[in-house]
Amino acid sequence: MANTQPDRPGGRRPSAPPARGDGEPLEPRYGIGGSAPARSALTLRAVLAALGLVVCAGGAAWAGVVGAPAWLVVVLVLLAVVAVVDLVVIGRRKARGEPG
């Protein structure tokens, strides 16, 4: 008798996961290492945006006081504005009930 799958002992095919009557697996996390489904990282994104806001706003204030080039102050202010916009977007997504 010829071995149908030489790389598997006995030439057996892997069995499908046990299923309910509707064809869905019994274990909802079956398939990807048994790991839980991925979640959104909104909280981490909010922390990083807040940190960016503090650093950029503080850097812009410091650069303005010490007489740094105007382009540096403008860039830091623009980055601080981007961080504020990101925080607003995150707040709206969390208010809708998105996980993370």
C-alpha distances in whole Angstrom, upper triangle without the diagonal:
4,7,9,12,12,16,15,14,11,10,13,16,19,21,24,28,29,31,35,35,36,33,35,33,35,36,38,37,34,32,34,34,36,39,42,43,45,49,52,54,57,59,58,59,62,63,62,65,67,67,67,70,72,71,72,75,77,76,78,81,81,81,84,86,85,86,82,82,82,78,77,79,77,74,74,75,73,70,72,72,68,68,70,68,65,66,67,64,62,65,65,61,61,64,61,59,56,55,55
4,6,9,9,13,13,13,10,9,12,14,18,20,23,26,28,31,34,35,36,32,34,32,34,35,37,36,32,30,32,32,34,37,40,41,43,47,49,51,55,57,55,56,60,60,60,62,65,64,64,67,69,69,69,73,74,73,75,78,78,78,80,83,82,83,79,78,79,75,74,75,74,71,71,72,70,67,69,69,65,65,67,65,62,64,65,61,60,63,62,58,59,62,59,57,54,52,53
4,6,6,9,9,9,7,5,9,11,14,17,20,23,26,28,32,33,33,30,31,29,31,31,33,32,29,27,29,28,30,34,37,37,39,43,46,48,51,53,52,53,56,57,56,58,61,61,61,64,66,65,66,69,70,70,72,74,74,74,77,79,79,79,76,75,75,72,70,72,71,67,67,69,67,64,65,66,62,61,64,62,59,60,62,58,57,59,59,55,56,58,56,54,51,49,49
4,6,9,9,10,9,5,8,9,12,15,18,21,23,26,29,30,30,27,28,27,29,29,31,30,26,24,26,27,29,32,34,35,37,41,43,45,49,51,50,51,54,55,54,56,59,59,59,62,64,63,64,67,68,67,69,72,72,72,75,77,77,77,74,73,73,70,68,70,69,65,65,67,64,61,63,63,59,59,61,59,56,58,59,55,54,57,56,52,53,56,53,51,48,46,47
4,6,6,8,8,5,7,8,11,14,16,20,22,25,28,30,30,26,27,25,27,27,29,28,24,22,23,23,26,29,32,32,34,38,41,42,46,48,46,47,51,51,51,53,56,55,55,58,60,60,60,64,65,64,66,69,69,69,72,74,73,74,70,70,70,66,65,67,65,62,62,64,61,58,60,60,56,56,58,57,53,55,56,53,51,54,54,50,50,53,51,49,46,44,44
4,6,7,8,6,9,11,13,16,19,22,25,28,31,33,33,30,30,28,30,30,31,30,26,24,25,25,27,30,33,34,36,40,42,44,47,49,47,49,52,52,51,54,57,56,56,59,61,60,61,64,65,65,67,69,69,69,72,74,74,74,71,70,70,67,65,67,66,63,62,64,62,59,61,61,58,57,60,58,55,56,58,54,53,56,55,52,52,55,53,51,48,46,46
4,7,9,7,10,10,12,15,18,21,24,26,30,32,32,29,29,26,28,27,29,27,23,21,22,21,24,27,30,31,33,36,39,40,44,46,44,45,49,49,48,50,53,53,53,56,58,57,58,61,62,61,63,66,66,66,69,71,70,71,67,67,67,64,62,64,63,59,59,61,59,56,57,58,55,54,56,55,51,53,55,51,50,52,52,49,49,52,50,48,45,43,42
4,6,5,6,8,9,12,15,18,21,24,27,29,30,26,26,24,25,25,27,25,21,19,21,20,22,25,29,30,32,35,38,40,44,45,44,45,48,49,48,51,53,53,53,56,58,57,58,61,62,62,64,67,67,67,69,71,71,72,68,68,68,65,63,65,64,60,60,62,60,56,58,59,55,54,56,55,51,53,54,51,49,52,52,48,48,51,49,47,44,42,41
4,5,7,9,11,14,17,19,22,25,28,30,31,28,28,25,26,26,28,27,23,22,23,22,24,27,31,32,34,38,41,42,46,47,46,48,51,51,51,53,56,55,56,59,60,60,61,64,65,64,67,69,69,69,72,74,74,75,71,71,71,68,66,68,67,63,63,65,63,59,61,62,58,57,59,58,54,55,57,54,52,54,55,51,51,54,52,49,46,44,44
4,5,9,11,14,17,20,22,25,28,30,31,28,28,26,27,27,30,28,25,23,25,25,26,30,33,34,36,40,43,45,49,50,49,50,54,54,53,56,58,58,59,62,63,63,64,67,68,67,70,72,72,72,75,77,77,78,74,74,74,71,69,71,70,66,66,68,65,62,64,64,61,59,62,60,57,58,59,56,54,57,57,53,53,56,53,51,48,46,46
4,7,10,12,16,19,21,24,27,29,29,26,27,25,26,26,29,27,24,22,24,24,26,29,32,33,35,39,42,44,47,49,48,49,52,53,52,55,57,57,57,60,62,61,63,66,67,66,68,71,71,71,74,76,76,76,73,73,73,69,68,69,68,64,64,66,63,60,62,62,59,58,60,59,55,56,58,54,53,55,55,51,51,54,52,49,47,45,45
4,6,9,12,15,17,20,23,25,26,22,23,21,23,23,25,25,21,19,22,22,23,26,29,30,33,36,40,42,45,47,46,47,50,51,51,53,55,55,56,59,60,60,61,64,65,65,67,70,70,70,73,75,75,75,72,72,72,68,67,68,67,63,63,64,62,59,60,61,57,56,58,57,53,54,56,52,50,53,52,49,49,51,49,47,44,42,43
4,6,9,13,15,17,21,22,23,19,20,18,20,21,22,22,18,16,19,19,21,24,27,27,30,33,36,39,42,44,43,44,47,48,48,50,53,53,53,56,58,57,58,61,63,62,64,67,67,67,70,72,72,73,69,69,69,65,64,65,64,60,60,61,59,56,57,58,54,53,55,53,50,51,52,49,47,50,49,45,46,48,46,43,41,39,40
4,7,9,12,15,19,20,21,17,18,15,17,17,19,18,14,13,16,16,17,20,23,24,26,30,33,35,39,40,40,41,44,45,45,47,49,50,50,53,55,54,56,58,60,59,61,64,64,65,67,69,69,70,67,67,66,63,61,62,61,58,57,59,56,53,55,55,51,50,52,51,47,48,49,46,44,46,46,42,42,45,43,40,37,36,36
4,7,9,11,15,17,18,14,15,12,14,15,17,17,13,13,16,16,17,20,22,23,26,30,33,35,38,40,40,41,44,45,45,47,50,50,51,53,55,55,56,59,60,60,62,65,65,65,68,70,70,71,68,68,67,64,62,63,62,59,58,59,57,54,55,55,52,50,52,51,47,48,49,46,44,46,45,41,41,44,41,39,36,35,36
4,6,8,12,14,14,11,11,9,11,12,14,14,11,10,14,15,15,18,20,21,24,27,30,33,36,38,38,39,41,43,43,45,47,48,48,51,53,53,54,56,58,58,60,62,63,63,66,68,68,69,66,66,65,62,60,61,60,57,56,57,54,52,53,52,49,48,49,48,44,45,46,43,41,43,42,38,38,41,38,36,33,32,33
4,6,10,13,13,10,9,6,8,8,11,11,8,9,13,13,12,16,17,18,21,25,28,31,34,35,35,37,39,40,41,43,45,46,47,49,51,51,52,54,56,56,58,60,61,62,64,66,67,68,65,65,64,61,59,60,58,55,54,55,53,50,51,51,47,46,47,46,43,43,44,41,39,40,40,36,36,38,36,33,31,29,30
4,7,10,11,9,8,6,6,8,11,13,10,12,16,16,14,18,19,20,23,26,30,32,35,37,37,39,41,42,43,45,47,48,49,51,53,53,54,56,58,59,60,63,63,64,66,68,69,70,67,67,66,63,62,62,61,58,57,57,55,52,53,53,49,48,49,48,44,45,45,42,40,41,41,37,37,39,36,33,32,30,32
4,7,8,5,5,4,5,9,10,13,11,13,17,18,16,19,19,19,23,26,29,32,34,36,37,38,40,42,43,44,46,47,48,50,52,53,54,56,58,58,60,62,63,64,66,68,69,70,67,67,66,63,61,61,60,57,56,57,54,52,52,52,48,47,48,46,43,43,44,41,39,40,39,36,35,37,34,32,30,29,31
4,5,5,6,6,6,10,11,14,13,16,19,20,18,21,20,21,24,26,29,33,35,36,38,39,41,42,43,45,47,48,49,51,53,54,55,57,58,59,61,63,64,65,67,69,70,71,68,68,67,64,62,62,61,58,57,57,55,53,53,52,49,48,48,47,44,44,44,41,39,40,39,35,35,36,33,31,30,29,31
4,6,8,9,10,14,15,18,17,19,22,24,22,24,24,23,27,29,32,35,37,39,40,41,43,45,46,47,49,51,52,53,55,57,57,59,61,62,63,65,67,67,69,71,72,73,70,70,69,66,65,65,63,60,59,59,57,55,55,54,51,50,50,48,46,46,46,43,41,42,40,37,37,38,35,33,32,31,33
4,6,9,10,13,13,17,16,18,21,23,21,23,22,22,25,27,29,33,35,37,38,39,41,43,44,45,47,48,49,51,53,54,55,56,58,59,60,63,64,65,66,69,70,70,68,67,66,63,62,62,60,57,57,57,54,52,52,51,48,47,48,45,43,43,43,40,38,39,37,34,34,35,32,30,29,29,31
4,7,9,12,12,15,13,15,18,20,19,21,21,20,23,26,29,32,34,36,37,38,40,42,43,44,46,47,48,50,52,53,54,56,58,58,59,62,63,64,65,68,69,69,66,66,65,62,60,61,59,56,56,56,53,51,51,51,47,46,47,45,42,43,43,39,38,39,38,34,34,36,33,31,29,28,31
4,6,9,8,11,10,12,15,17,15,17,17,16,20,22,25,28,30,32,34,34,36,38,39,40,42,44,45,46,49,50,50,52,54,55,56,58,60,60,62,64,65,66,63,63,62,59,57,58,56,53,52,53,50,48,48,47,44,43,44,42,39,39,39,36,34,36,35,31,31,32,30,27,26,25,27
4,5,6,9,7,10,13,14,12,15,15,15,19,21,25,28,30,32,33,34,36,37,38,40,42,43,44,46,48,49,50,52,53,54,56,58,59,60,62,64,64,65,63,62,61,59,57,57,56,53,52,52,50,47,48,47,44,43,44,42,39,39,40,37,35,36,35,32,31,33,30,28,26,25,27
4,6,9,8,11,14,15,12,15,15,16,19,22,25,28,30,32,33,34,36,37,39,40,42,43,44,46,48,49,50,52,54,55,56,58,59,60,62,64,65,66,63,63,63,60,58,58,57,54,53,53,51,48,49,48,45,44,44,43,40,40,40,37,35,36,36,32,31,33,31,28,26,25,26
4,6,5,9,11,12,9,11,11,12,16,19,22,25,27,29,29,31,33,34,35,37,39,40,41,43,45,46,47,49,50,51,53,55,56,57,59,61,62,63,60,60,59,57,55,55,54,51,50,50,48,45,46,46,42,41,42,40,37,37,38,35,32,34,33,30,29,31,29,26,24,22,24
4,6,9,10,12,9,10,9,9,13,15,19,22,24,26,27,28,30,31,32,34,36,37,38,40,42,43,44,46,48,48,50,52,53,54,56,58,59,60,57,57,56,54,52,52,51,48,47,47,45,42,42,42,39,37,38,37,34,34,34,31,29,30,30,26,26,28,25,22,21,19,20
4,6,7,8,5,6,6,7,11,14,17,20,23,24,24,26,28,29,30,32,34,35,36,38,40,41,42,44,45,46,48,50,51,52,54,56,56,58,55,55,54,51,49,50,49,46,44,45,43,40,40,41,37,36,37,36,32,32,33,31,28,30,30,26,25,28,26,23,20,18,19
4,6,7,5,8,9,10,14,17,20,23,26,27,27,29,31,33,33,35,37,38,39,41,43,43,45,47,48,49,50,53,54,54,56,58,59,60,57,57,57,54,52,52,51,48,47,48,46,43,43,43,40,39,40,39,35,35,37,34,31,33,33,29,29,31,29,26,24,22,23
4,6,6,9,11,11,14,17,20,23,26,28,27,29,31,32,33,35,37,37,38,41,42,43,44,46,48,48,50,52,53,53,56,58,58,59,56,56,55,52,50,51,50,47,46,47,45,42,43,43,39,38,40,38,35,35,37,34,31,34,33,30,29,32,30,28,25,23,23
4,5,6,9,9,11,15,18,20,23,25,24,25,29,29,29,31,34,34,35,37,39,39,40,43,44,44,46,49,49,50,52,54,54,55,52,52,52,49,47,48,47,43,43,44,42,39,39,40,36,35,37,36,32,33,34,31,29,31,31,28,27,30,29,26,23,21,21
4,5,9,11,13,16,19,21,24,25,25,26,29,30,30,32,34,34,35,38,40,40,41,44,45,45,47,49,50,50,53,55,55,56,53,53,53,50,48,49,48,45,44,45,43,40,41,41,38,36,38,37,34,34,36,33,30,33,33,30,29,32,31,28,25,22,22
4,7,9,12,15,19,20,24,25,24,26,29,29,30,32,34,34,36,38,40,40,42,44,45,45,47,50,50,51,53,55,56,57,54,54,54,51,49,49,49,46,44,45,44,40,41,41,38,36,38,37,33,33,35,32,30,32,32,28,28,30,29,26,23,20,21
4,7,9,12,15,17,20,21,21,23,25,26,26,29,30,31,32,34,36,36,38,40,41,42,44,46,46,47,50,51,52,53,50,51,50,48,45,46,45,42,41,42,40,37,37,38,35,33,34,33,30,30,32,29,26,28,29,25,24,27,26,23,20,17,17
4,6,9,13,15,18,18,19,21,23,24,24,27,28,29,30,33,34,35,36,38,40,40,42,44,45,46,48,50,51,52,49,50,49,47,44,44,44,41,39,40,38,35,35,36,33,31,32,31,28,27,29,26,23,25,26,22,21,24,23,19,17,14,14
4,7,10,13,15,17,17,19,21,22,23,25,27,28,29,31,33,34,35,37,38,39,41,43,44,45,47,49,49,50,48,48,47,44,42,43,42,39,37,38,36,33,33,33,30,28,30,29,25,25,26,24,21,23,23,19,19,22,20,17,14,12,12
4,7,9,12,14,14,15,18,19,20,21,24,24,25,27,29,30,31,33,35,35,37,39,40,41,43,45,46,47,44,44,43,41,39,39,38,35,34,34,32,29,30,30,27,25,26,25,22,22,23,21,18,20,21,17,17,20,18,16,13,10,10
4,6,9,11,11,13,15,16,17,19,21,22,23,25,27,28,29,30,32,33,35,37,38,39,41,43,44,45,42,42,41,39,37,37,36,33,31,32,30,27,27,27,24,22,23,22,19,19,20,18,15,17,17,14,13,16,15,13,9,7,6
4,6,8,9,9,12,14,14,15,18,19,20,21,24,25,25,27,29,30,31,33,35,35,37,39,40,41,39,39,38,35,33,33,32,29,28,28,26,24,23,23,20,19,20,19,15,15,16,14,11,14,14,11,10,14,13,11,8,6,5
4,6,5,6,9,10,11,12,14,16,16,18,20,21,22,24,26,27,28,30,31,32,34,36,37,38,36,36,35,33,31,30,30,27,25,26,24,21,21,21,18,16,18,17,13,13,15,13,10,13,14,11,11,15,15,13,10,8,5
4,5,5,6,9,10,10,12,14,15,16,18,20,21,22,24,25,26,28,30,31,32,34,36,37,34,35,33,31,29,29,28,25,23,23,22,19,18,19,16,14,14,14,10,10,12,10,7,9,11,8,8,11,12,11,8,7,5
4,5,5,6,9,10,11,12,14,15,17,18,20,21,22,24,25,27,28,30,31,33,34,36,34,34,33,32,29,28,28,26,23,23,23,20,18,19,17,14,15,15,12,10,13,12,8,10,12,11,9,12,14,12,11,9,6
4,5,5,6,9,10,11,12,14,15,16,18,20,21,22,24,26,27,28,30,32,33,34,32,32,32,30,27,27,27,24,22,22,21,18,17,19,16,13,15,16,12,11,14,14,10,12,15,13,12,16,17,16,14,12,8
4,5,5,6,9,10,10,12,14,15,16,18,20,21,22,24,25,26,28,30,31,32,30,30,29,27,25,24,24,21,19,20,18,15,15,15,13,10,12,12,9,8,12,11,8,11,13,12,12,15,16,16,13,12,9
4,5,5,6,9,10,10,12,14,15,16,18,20,21,22,24,25,27,28,30,31,29,30,28,27,25,24,23,21,19,18,18,15,13,14,12,9,10,11,8,6,9,9,7,8,12,11,10,13,15,15,13,13,10
4,5,5,6,9,10,11,12,14,15,16,18,20,21,22,24,26,27,28,30,28,29,28,27,24,23,23,21,18,19,19,15,14,15,14,10,12,14,11,9,13,13,10,12,15,15,13,16,19,18,16,15,12
4,5,5,6,9,10,10,12,14,15,16,18,20,21,22,24,26,26,28,26,26,26,24,21,21,21,18,16,17,16,13,12,14,12,9,11,13,10,10,13,14,11,14,17,16,16,19,21,20,18,17,14
4,5,5,6,9,10,10,12,14,15,16,18,20,20,22,24,25,26,24,25,24,22,19,19,18,16,14,14,13,10,9,10,9,5,8,9,7,6,10,11,9,11,14,14,15,17,19,19,18,18,15
4,5,5,6,9,10,10,12,14,15,16,18,20,21,23,24,26,24,25,24,23,20,19,19,17,14,14,14,12,9,11,11,7,8,11,9,7,11,13,11,12,15,16,15,18,20,20,19,19,16
4,5,5,6,8,10,11,12,14,15,16,18,20,21,22,24,22,23,23,22,19,18,18,16,13,14,15,12,10,13,12,9,11,14,12,11,14,16,14,15,19,19,18,21,23,23,22,21,18
4,5,5,6,8,10,10,12,14,15,16,18,20,21,22,20,20,20,18,15,15,15,13,10,11,11,8,7,10,9,6,9,12,10,10,14,15,14,16,19,19,19,22,24,24,23,22,19
4,6,5,6,8,10,10,12,14,15,16,18,20,21,19,20,19,18,15,14,14,12,9,9,10,8,5,8,8,5,7,10,10,9,12,14,14,15,18,19,19,21,23,24,23,23,20
4,6,5,6,8,10,11,12,14,15,16,18,20,18,20,19,19,16,14,15,14,11,11,13,10,8,11,12,9,10,14,13,12,15,18,17,17,21,22,21,23,26,26,25,25,22
4,6,5,6,8,10,10,12,14,15,16,18,16,18,17,17,13,12,14,12,9,10,12,10,8,12,13,10,12,15,15,15,18,20,19,20,23,24,24,26,28,29,27,27,24
4,5,5,6,9,10,10,12,14,15,16,14,15,14,13,10,9,10,9,5,7,9,6,5,9,10,9,11,14,14,14,17,19,19,20,23,24,24,26,28,29,28,28,25
4,5,5,6,9,10,11,12,14,15,14,16,14,14,12,9,11,10,7,6,9,8,6,9,11,10,11,14,15,14,17,19,19,20,23,24,24,26,29,30,29,29,26
4,5,5,6,8,10,11,12,14,13,16,15,16,12,10,13,13,9,9,13,11,9,13,15,13,14,17,18,17,20,22,22,23,26,27,27,28,31,32,31,31,28
4,5,5,6,8,10,11,12,10,12,12,13,9,8,11,10,7,9,12,11,10,13,15,14,15,18,19,19,21,23,23,25,27,29,29,31,33,34,32,32,29
4,5,5,6,9,10,11,9,11,10,10,8,5,8,8,5,6,10,10,9,12,14,14,15,17,19,19,21,23,24,25,27,29,29,31,33,34,33,33,31
4,6,5,6,9,10,10,12,12,13,11,8,11,12,9,9,13,13,11,14,16,16,16,19,21,20,22,25,25,26,28,30,30,32,34,36,35,35,32
4,5,5,6,9,9,12,12,14,11,9,12,13,10,12,15,15,14,17,19,18,19,22,23,23,25,28,28,28,31,33,33,34,37,38,37,37,34
4,6,5,6,5,8,9,10,7,6,10,11,9,11,14,14,14,16,18,18,20,22,23,24,26,28,29,30,32,34,34,36,38,39,38,38,35
4,6,5,6,8,8,11,9,6,10,12,10,11,14,15,14,17,19,19,20,23,24,24,26,29,29,30,32,34,35,36,39,40,39,39,37
4,6,8,11,11,14,12,10,13,15,14,14,18,18,17,19,22,22,22,25,27,27,29,31,32,32,35,37,37,38,41,42,41,41,38
4,6,9,11,14,12,11,14,16,14,16,19,19,19,21,24,24,25,27,29,29,31,33,34,34,37,39,39,40,43,44,43,43,40
4,7,8,11,10,9,13,15,14,15,18,19,19,21,23,24,25,27,29,29,31,33,34,35,37,39,40,41,44,45,44,44,41
4,6,8,7,7,11,12,12,13,16,17,17,19,21,22,23,26,27,28,30,31,32,34,36,37,38,40,42,43,41,42,39
4,5,6,7,9,10,11,13,15,16,17,19,21,22,23,25,26,28,30,31,32,34,36,37,38,40,42,43,42,42,39
4,5,5,6,9,10,11,12,14,15,17,18,20,21,23,24,26,27,29,30,32,33,35,36,38,40,41,40,41,38
4,5,5,6,9,10,10,12,14,15,16,18,20,21,23,24,26,27,29,30,32,33,35,36,38,39,38,39,36
4,5,5,6,9,10,11,12,14,15,17,19,20,21,23,25,26,27,29,31,32,33,35,37,38,36,37,34
4,6,5,6,9,10,11,12,14,15,17,19,20,21,23,25,26,27,29,30,32,33,35,37,35,36,33
4,5,5,6,9,10,11,12,14,15,17,18,20,21,23,24,26,27,29,30,32,33,35,34,35,32
4,5,5,6,9,10,11,12,14,15,17,19,20,21,23,24,26,27,29,30,32,33,32,32,30
4,5,5,6,9,10,11,12,14,15,17,19,20,21,23,25,26,27,29,31,32,30,31,28
4,5,5,6,9,10,11,12,14,15,17,19,20,21,23,25,26,27,29,31,29,30,28
4,5,5,6,9,10,11,12,14,15,17,18,20,21,23,24,26,27,29,28,29,27
4,5,5,6,9,10,10,12,14,15,16,18,20,21,22,24,26,27,26,26,24
4,5,5,6,9,10,11,13,14,15,17,19,20,21,23,25,26,25,25,23
4,5,5,6,9,10,11,12,14,15,17,19,20,21,23,25,24,25,23
4,5,5,6,9,10,11,12,14,15,17,18,20,21,23,21,23,21
4,5,5,6,9,10,10,12,14,15,16,18,20,21,20,21,18
4,5,5,6,9,10,11,13,14,15,16,19,20,19,21,19
4,5,5,6,9,10,11,12,14,15,17,19,18,20,18
4,5,5,6,9,10,11,12,14,16,17,15,17,15
4,5,5,6,9,10,10,12,14,15,15,16,14
4,5,5,6,9,10,10,13,15,14,16,15
4,5,5,6,9,10,11,13,12,14,14
4,5,5,6,9,10,11,10,11,10
4,5,5,6,9,10,10,12,11
4,5,5,6,9,9,12,13
4,5,5,7,6,9,10
4,5,5,5,7,8
4,5,7,10,11
4,6,9,12
4,6,9
4,7
4
